[in-house]
């Protein structure tokens, strides 16, 4: 998520808005898509931790892999 945030920062203007034109549209869309995907992944992991901490069962896809 940190890398995706840095990439978003690199395409945003000083006010935090992303503007695009024909020459940068596909590159900017790829950065935006990666940022949104990292946000969804972060939310999934955060929710899994909260579920676990509250005594719930966490999906094995989130717990079978070692931390990186």
Helices and strands as residue ranges (DSSP letters): H 2-11, H 25-53, H 60-63
